[in-house]
Amino acid sequence: MSPEEEEAWHDNQIRLENPGADDSDVEQEEKFGIASNEASAERAAHDDEINRAVGLEEAWADCIKSYQGELELEWENAVAALTPANTAVAVPGAPPGWMPPSAPDDWVPAAPKTSKKEPNMPFEEVDNPGNLTRFCFWRARLA
C-alpha cells in the first residue's frame, strides 16, 4: 500500500469510528489560510511603512543637498569676514584695538629649572585655570 492509500484508509477508518465528527484537517487548513492572509496583510502594511520612511529619507537628503550651495557661500563669507581688523579681541574695559600679549616670533621657552624644584612636565599638564598661553604663563610666573 502506498503512503497516499494508507492515509486515505486511515482517514476512512476515523470517519467510520467517529461518524458526524468534523474533519480536523479541514479546520487546520482553514486556520492556516486565515493566519496566512493576516500575515500577508501585515507584511504589506509594514512594506508600505518602509517605503514611506525610505521616501522621506530620500526627500530629506534632497532637501539638504539643495542647501549645500548656500551653505558653502555662507562659509566663504564667514572666512572672508575674519580679517585681522575684524578679529580684535573684545575684553571689557580694554581700549579699542587692544590685543592680548603674545610671544615674539623668536621666543623659545626656557627649560625647566629642576634644581629650583620647577616641575619637569609638559605645559599642557600644568594647572592653568586662566587658560594662559605658555608665554603669558611664563611671564606671570616671573612677576
C-alpha positions as CSV (number, residue, x, y, z in Angstrom):
1,M,0.0,0.0,0.0
2,S,1.4,3.5,-1.0
3,P,1.6,6.2,1.6
4,E,-1.3,8.1,0.0
5,E,-3.5,5.0,0.0
6,E,-2.6,4.3,3.6
7,E,-3.5,7.9,4.6
8,A,-6.8,7.6,2.8
9,W,-7.5,4.3,4.5
10,H,-6.7,5.8,7.9
11,D,-9.0,8.8,7.2
12,N,-11.8,6.5,6.2
13,Q,-11.3,4.4,9.5
14,I,-11.5,7.6,11.5
15,R,-14.8,8.6,9.8
16,L,-16.2,5.1,10.4
17,E,-15.2,5.2,14.1
18,N,-16.5,8.8,14.6
19,P,-19.5,9.4,12.4
20,G,-20.6,13.0,12.2
21,A,-17.2,14.4,13.5
22,D,-15.6,17.3,11.7
23,D,-12.6,16.6,9.6
24,S,-9.7,18.1,11.7
25,D,-7.5,18.5,8.7
26,V,-10.0,20.9,7.0
27,E,-10.2,23.0,10.2
28,Q,-6.4,23.2,10.3
29,E,-6.2,24.2,6.7
30,E,-8.8,26.9,7.2
31,K,-7.0,28.3,10.3
32,F,-3.7,28.2,8.4
33,G,-5.3,30.0,5.4
34,I,-6.7,32.8,7.7
35,A,-3.3,33.2,9.5
36,S,-1.5,33.3,6.2
37,N,-3.9,36.0,4.9
38,E,-3.4,38.1,8.1
39,A,0.3,37.8,7.9
40,S,0.3,38.9,4.2
41,A,-1.8,41.9,5.1
42,E,0.5,42.9,8.0
43,R,3.6,42.4,5.8
44,A,2.1,44.6,3.1
45,A,1.3,47.3,5.7
46,H,4.9,47.0,7.0
47,D,6.3,47.3,3.5
48,D,4.2,50.4,2.9
49,E,5.7,51.9,6.1
50,I,9.2,51.1,5.0
51,N,8.6,52.6,1.6
52,R,7.3,55.8,3.2
53,A,10.2,56.0,5.5
54,V,12.7,55.5,2.7
55,G,10.9,58.1,0.6
56,L,11.1,60.6,3.5
57,E,14.9,59.9,3.9
58,E,15.4,60.5,0.2
59,A,13.4,63.7,0.3
60,W,15.4,64.9,3.4
61,A,18.7,64.1,1.6
62,D,17.5,66.1,-1.5
63,C,16.5,69.0,0.8
64,I,19.9,69.1,2.5
65,K,21.6,68.8,-0.9
66,S,19.6,71.8,-2.2
67,Y,21.0,74.0,0.6
68,Q,24.6,72.9,0.1
69,G,25.5,75.7,-2.3
70,E,24.0,78.3,0.1
71,L,26.0,76.8,3.0
72,E,29.3,76.9,1.0
73,L,28.6,80.6,0.1
74,E,27.9,81.5,3.8
75,W,31.1,79.7,4.8
76,E,33.2,81.6,2.3
77,N,31.6,84.9,3.5
78,A,32.4,84.0,7.1
79,V,36.0,83.2,6.3
80,A,36.4,86.5,4.4
81,A,35.0,88.4,7.4
82,L,37.8,87.0,9.6
83,T,40.3,89.7,8.5
84,P,42.8,90.9,11.2
85,A,40.8,94.1,11.7
86,N,37.6,92.1,12.4
87,T,39.3,89.6,14.8
88,A,40.3,92.0,17.5
89,V,39.7,90.6,21.0
90,A,37.0,92.4,22.9
91,V,37.8,92.4,26.5
92,P,35.6,94.6,28.8
93,G,37.5,97.8,29.7
94,A,40.2,97.3,27.1
95,P,41.0,100.2,24.8
96,P,39.9,99.9,21.2
97,G,42.4,97.8,19.1
98,W,43.9,96.1,22.2
99,M,45.3,92.7,21.6
100,P,46.4,90.2,24.3
101,P,50.1,89.8,24.7
102,S,51.7,87.1,22.6
103,A,55.2,85.6,22.3
104,P,57.7,87.3,19.9
105,D,58.5,85.3,16.8
106,D,61.9,84.3,18.1
107,W,60.8,83.3,21.7
108,V,61.8,79.9,22.9
109,P,60.5,78.6,26.2
110,A,63.3,78.2,28.8
111,A,64.0,74.7,30.0
112,P,62.6,74.0,33.5
113,K,64.9,74.7,36.3
114,T,64.7,71.4,38.1
115,S,67.5,72.5,40.6
116,K,65.0,75.1,41.8
117,K,62.3,72.4,42.0
118,E,60.4,73.5,38.9
119,P,58.3,70.7,37.6
120,N,59.6,68.9,34.5
121,M,56.3,68.2,32.8
122,P,54.5,69.1,29.5
123,F,52.9,72.6,29.6
124,E,49.5,71.0,28.8
125,E,49.6,69.2,32.2
126,V,50.3,72.4,34.3
127,D,47.5,73.7,36.4
128,N,46.4,76.8,34.3
129,P,43.0,78.0,35.4
130,G,43.3,81.2,33.5
131,N,44.0,79.3,30.3
132,L,47.0,81.5,29.6
133,T,49.3,80.9,26.7
134,R,52.7,79.4,27.5
135,F,54.4,82.8,27.0
136,C,51.9,84.6,29.3
137,F,52.1,81.9,31.9
138,W,55.9,82.1,31.9
139,R,55.8,85.9,32.3
140,A,53.3,85.8,35.0
141,R,55.5,83.3,36.9
142,L,58.3,85.8,36.8
143,A,56.3,88.7,38.1
